[in-house]
Amino acid sequence: MKQKKRSIDLTQVTQWEDGIATRVEDYLAAEEPLEMRSGNFPLGVTLRTPGNDEELVAGFLFTDGIISRREDLISLQTPGDKTIERNFVDVTFHPDVQLEAGSTTRRFSAGSACGVCGKATIAELRRRGLRRPKSTTLFDPEMLCGLPPRLRAAQDVFARTGGLHAAALFSPTGELLVVREDIGRHNAVDKTIGWALLAGRLPLSDHVLLVSGRGGFEIVQKSIAAGIPLLASVSAPSSLAVQLARELGLTLVGFLRGRRFVIYAGEERIAVSASALHGGS
Amino acid sequence: MKQKKRSIDLTQVTQWEDGIATRVEDYLAAEEPLEMRSGNFPLGVTLRTPGNDEELVAGFLFTDGIISRREDLISLQTPGDKTIERNFVDVTFHPDVQLEAGSTTRRFSAGSACGVCGKATIAELRRRGLRRPKSTTLFDPEMLCGLPPRLRAAQDVFARTGGLHAAALFSPTGELLVVREDIGRHNAVDKTIGWALLAGRLPLSDHVLLVSGRGGFEIVQKSIAAGIPLLASVSAPSSLAVQLARELGLTLVGFLRGRRFVIYAGEERIAVSASALHGGS
């Protein structure tokens, strides 16, 4: 309840409609900076919607490659109840974790004489150890069509503010495991994966990740890092997202709306009829 | 034409509809990394939709506070036609510009013993010199309602890919000056403001900036940096965006759809009837 309250603000606004202005109360999606650090070592600051902060930090550290397993985290400390204005999480790492200055801000490798390109960016992710998700699950198209309504039913903040992104994990049969919301799409995904990491559920080899916005490059990267075989979104992916999904073997579904979707990569994991595929129509 | 082509990719996908799978061709919004540097000094790497790269870099450097005027830029060099794979811009600054290591990655100040909060974040922006936009223009609600249809008519890529954000500048009477698109919301705004900077049009004291997505914290910050008095979006702002707009005197309009909108901050710049305001209805 407490966290739920922190994710919404109520404020006075002026609504204009057809020439008539009215003062009304309106809900806003809360956005506040969160500082991550390990003792005196700064790990970064991110803007996020308060709530599930430990999951956010755990998911961020994992999908960014700073840690590679649950055991790399000894503790995640947030301030107690009386200091809720203090937006920080203090991370204690296992002694084996190597922290470099700037390691949490250098998301892309630059520096080659010819500039950077999509191919170099993907090669860097391979060097970081990202591999094709290990999964032999065949997903049912009808199951996929049932996911967006379940996500909407589970979203408690979005309907009131219109400003939050959601990410949700589903079992192979379409059972909702967890849903997380945030003003930032990446944060919603980090919270979801952080939940799985802290619950000892990684890799998520049989699961579907559904995001309310686009399935962009960084969302694809985070999904692969968590071993997720199928990423679905209700909107369009980018060219680099599709390229990365194809090269690293993630199944990428977009425009999942009603009884229609588009498969951009990895269609071998979706049970579509081969005859229909060749026959067209 | 060339830049337009680079912003779209065409690819083969599988479309599933009501049990029937078909191979079709589909347009994707292009996303590629762009490296910014000044000689050997790295300024950062961002994912963006190719096109208007010089504007993107100029707008980013300006709204991030690295430069404060057109004259701070001596040149922006992009590779010639034969090397379009090279995604970089080389910036030559005026000798007066001070570059610090990490200056382009440290967007928020952290480090106080009590963590960070919205108030500290806004205080930091004040220290950077952000001030209330100087404008005495009174904007017409009917003019505002006419902007989203004009933006949609001008957007050439969005309709085909469904994956791009747009930002557009309008005159006080609603005339469209420029529209820029990008896979990233911040980039679309940086390209728009960069266009104005390079054209010697800053500050934009009488203009309206319309964005296709949310009016989030960083979009508010960029608008104020450019002197824009009115930021409008078709969706919801966050709590921190509203807080910053109120404290620094930006007029913030959300949910601008059809003949309705919500004023979150600075309603003195919008010509709404005071009697209607108090009378309600």
Boltz contact constraints between the chains, C-beta under 6 A:
constraints:
  - contact:
      token1: [A, 9]
      token2: [B, 239]
      max_distance: 6.0
  - contact:
      token1: [A, 13]
      token2: [B, 262]
      max_distance: 6.0
  - contact:
      token1: [A, 13]
      token2: [B, 264]
      max_distance: 6.0
  - contact:
      token1: [A, 14]
      token2: [B, 263]
      max_distance: 6.0
  - contact:
      token1: [A, 14]
      token2: [B, 267]
      max_distance: 6.0
  - contact:
      token1: [A, 15]
      token2: [B, 262]
      max_distance: 6.0
  - contact:
      token1: [A, 16]
      token2: [B, 141]
      max_distance: 6.0
  - contact:
      token1: [A, 16]
      token2: [B, 261]
      max_distance: 6.0
  - contact:
      token1: [A, 16]
      token2: [B, 272]
      max_distance: 6.0
  - contact:
      token1: [A, 17]
      token2: [B, 260]
      max_distance: 6.0
  - contact:
      token1: [A, 18]
      token2: [B, 259]
      max_distance: 6.0
  - contact:
      token1: [A, 20]
      token2: [B, 276]
      max_distance: 6.0
  - contact:
      token1: [A, 20]
      token2: [B, 281]
      max_distance: 6.0
  - contact:
      token1: [A, 21]
      token2: [B, 272]
      max_distance: 6.0
  - contact:
      token1: [A, 21]
      token2: [B, 276]
      max_distance: 6.0
  - contact:
      token1: [A, 21]
      token2: [B, 277]
      max_distance: 6.0
  - contact:
      token1: [A, 22]
      token2: [B, 280]
      max_distance: 6.0
  - contact:
      token1: [A, 28]
      token2: [B, 239]
      max_distance: 6.0
  - contact:
      token1: [A, 29]
      token2: [B, 238]
      max_distance: 6.0
  - contact:
      token1: [A, 30]
      token2: [B, 239]
      max_distance: 6.0
  - contact:
      token1: [A, 31]
      token2: [B, 217]
      max_distance: 6.0
  - contact:
      token1: [A, 31]
      token2: [B, 238]
      max_distance: 6.0
  - contact:
      token1: [A, 31]
      token2: [B, 239]
      max_distance: 6.0
  - contact:
      token1: [A, 31]
      token2: [B, 240]
      max_distance: 6.0
  - contact:
      token1: [A, 32]
      token2: [B, 118]
      max_distance: 6.0
  - contact:
      token1: [A, 33]
      token2: [B, 108]
      max_distance: 6.0
  - contact:
      token1: [A, 33]
      token2: [B, 116]
      max_distance: 6.0
  - contact:
      token1: [A, 33]
      token2: [B, 121]
      max_distance: 6.0
  - contact:
      token1: [A, 35]
      token2: [B, 110]
      max_distance: 6.0
  - contact:
      token1: [A, 35]
      token2: [B, 115]
      max_distance: 6.0
  - contact:
      token1: [A, 35]
      token2: [B, 116]
      max_distance: 6.0
  - contact:
      token1: [A, 42]
      token2: [B, 110]
      max_distance: 6.0
  - contact:
      token1: [A, 45]
      token2: [B, 108]
      max_distance: 6.0
  - contact:
      token1: [A, 45]
      token2: [B, 110]
      max_distance: 6.0
  - contact:
      token1: [A, 85]
      token2: [B, 117]
      max_distance: 6.0
  - contact:
      token1: [A, 86]
      token2: [B, 114]
      max_distance: 6.0
  - contact:
      token1: [A, 86]
      token2: [B, 115]
      max_distance: 6.0
  - contact:
      token1: [A, 87]
      token2: [B, 115]
      max_distance: 6.0
  - contact:
      token1: [A, 87]
      token2: [B, 116]
      max_distance: 6.0
  - contact:
      token1: [A, 87]
      token2: [B, 117]
      max_distance: 6.0
  - contact:
      token1: [A, 88]
      token2: [B, 115]
      max_distance: 6.0
  - contact:
      token1: [A, 105]
      token2: [B, 105]
      max_distance: 6.0
  - contact:
      token1: [A, 108]
      token2: [B, 33]
      max_distance: 6.0
  - contact:
      token1: [A, 108]
      token2: [B, 45]
      max_distance: 6.0
  - contact:
      token1: [A, 110]
      token2: [B, 35]
      max_distance: 6.0
  - contact:
      token1: [A, 110]
      token2: [B, 42]
      max_distance: 6.0
  - contact:
      token1: [A, 110]
      token2: [B, 45]
      max_distance: 6.0
  - contact:
      token1: [A, 114]
      token2: [B, 86]
      max_distance: 6.0
  - contact:
      token1: [A, 115]
      token2: [B, 35]
      max_distance: 6.0
  - contact:
      token1: [A, 115]
      token2: [B, 86]
      max_distance: 6.0
  - contact:
      token1: [A, 115]
      token2: [B, 87]
      max_distance: 6.0
  - contact:
      token1: [A, 115]
      token2: [B, 88]
      max_distance: 6.0
  - contact:
      token1: [A, 116]
      token2: [B, 33]
      max_distance: 6.0
  - contact:
      token1: [A, 116]
      token2: [B, 35]
      max_distance: 6.0
  - contact:
      token1: [A, 116]
      token2: [B, 87]
      max_distance: 6.0
  - contact:
      token1: [A, 117]
      token2: [B, 85]
      max_distance: 6.0
  - contact:
      token1: [A, 117]
      token2: [B, 87]
      max_distance: 6.0
  - contact:
      token1: [A, 118]
      token2: [B, 32]
      max_distance: 6.0
  - contact:
      token1: [A, 121]
      token2: [B, 33]
      max_distance: 6.0
  - contact:
      token1: [A, 141]
      token2: [B, 16]
      max_distance: 6.0
  - contact:
      token1: [A, 161]
      token2: [B, 236]
      max_distance: 6.0
  - contact:
      token1: [A, 162]
      token2: [B, 236]
      max_distance: 6.0
  - contact:
      token1: [A, 163]
      token2: [B, 236]
      max_distance: 6.0
  - contact:
      token1: [A, 183]
      token2: [B, 238]
      max_distance: 6.0
  - contact:
      token1: [A, 217]
      token2: [B, 31]
      max_distance: 6.0
  - contact:
      token1: [A, 236]
      token2: [B, 161]
      max_distance: 6.0
  - contact:
      token1: [A, 236]
      token2: [B, 162]
      max_distance: 6.0
  - contact:
      token1: [A, 236]
      token2: [B, 163]
      max_distance: 6.0
  - contact:
      token1: [A, 238]
      token2: [B, 29]
      max_distance: 6.0
  - contact:
      token1: [A, 238]
      token2: [B, 31]
      max_distance: 6.0
  - contact:
      token1: [A, 238]
      token2: [B, 163]
      max_distance: 6.0
  - contact:
      token1: [A, 238]
      token2: [B, 183]
      max_distance: 6.0
  - contact:
      token1: [A, 239]
      token2: [B, 9]
      max_distance: 6.0
  - contact:
      token1: [A, 239]
      token2: [B, 28]
      max_distance: 6.0
  - contact:
      token1: [A, 239]
      token2: [B, 30]
      max_distance: 6.0
  - contact:
      token1: [A, 239]
      token2: [B, 31]
      max_distance: 6.0
  - contact:
      token1: [A, 240]
      token2: [B, 31]
      max_distance: 6.0
  - contact:
      token1: [A, 259]
      token2: [B, 18]
      max_distance: 6.0
  - contact:
      token1: [A, 260]
      token2: [B, 17]
      max_distance: 6.0
  - contact:
      token1: [A, 261]
      token2: [B, 16]
      max_distance: 6.0
  - contact:
      token1: [A, 262]
      token2: [B, 13]
      max_distance: 6.0
  - contact:
      token1: [A, 262]
      token2: [B, 15]
      max_distance: 6.0
  - contact:
      token1: [A, 263]
      token2: [B, 14]
      max_distance: 6.0
  - contact:
      token1: [A, 264]
      token2: [B, 13]
      max_distance: 6.0
  - contact:
      token1: [A, 267]
      token2: [B, 14]
      max_distance: 6.0
  - contact:
      token1: [A, 272]
      token2: [B, 16]
      max_distance: 6.0
  - contact:
      token1: [A, 272]
      token2: [B, 21]
      max_distance: 6.0
  - contact:
      token1: [A, 276]
      token2: [B, 20]
      max_distance: 6.0
  - contact:
      token1: [A, 276]
      token2: [B, 21]
      max_distance: 6.0
  - contact:
      token1: [A, 277]
      token2: [B, 21]
      max_distance: 6.0
  - contact:
      token1: [A, 280]
      token2: [B, 22]
      max_distance: 6.0
  - contact:
      token1: [A, 281]
      token2: [B, 20]
      max_distance: 6.0
